[in-house]
Amino acid sequence: MKTVYLASPYTLGDPVLNVRAQIEAAEELVNLGYLPHVPLLSHLWHIASPHPYEYWMEIGLEWVRHCDILLRLPGESKGADAEVTLARELGIPVIFGLDEFYKVALKLSQ
């Protein structure tokens, strides 16, 4: 099963709605047979045990290193852009948006 890292905004806009957008995308990926990593679920972890932004970015970037595909969801985000940059440096395919994912990633899994 191919793993997909979801990169998207968190702090710009409403964080709760941003988390929801990742969860909705993850549900689509699971239905397509992929194993999504939903880093914004750390929102709940942060509520229970707060850490600085850099802590969460370090964890997220480490997860990027272990994914097969990075799916960049819409919206401005320096953190998500850094994740895209790392994925490209590592040769991990980066796909922008679910519409493109449906077109491109299905070919990658074959």
Residue, then its C-alpha position, 0 to 999 in steps of 0.5 A: m500500500k502506497t503512503v501519502y503525506l498530506a501537506s496543507p495549511y494549518t495556521l492560516g485560516d481556521p485550524v479546525l477547518n484545515v484539519r477537517a480538510q486533511i481528514e476529508a482528503a485522507e478519507e478519499l485516499v483510503n477509499l482509493g487504496y492508499l495509506p494517508h499520513v494526516p499530520l494535522l491530527s497533531h492538532l489534538w496532540h498539541i491541545a493535550s501537550p503543546h509544543p513550538y511550531e519547530y517541533w511539529m515541523e521537525i516531526g512532519l519533515e521526518w514523516v515526509r522522508h518516509c512517504d511514497i507520494l506527497l499530496r499538497l492541498p490548496g492554500e498558502s502555507k510556508g510549512a507545507d511549502a517546506e514539505v514540498t521542497l523536501a519531497r522534491e529533493l528526495g525524489i518523492p512525487v508531489i501532486f497538487g490537489l485531489d483532482e490531480f491526484y486522481k489523474v496522476a497517482l493512480k498511474l504511479s500505483q500500477 
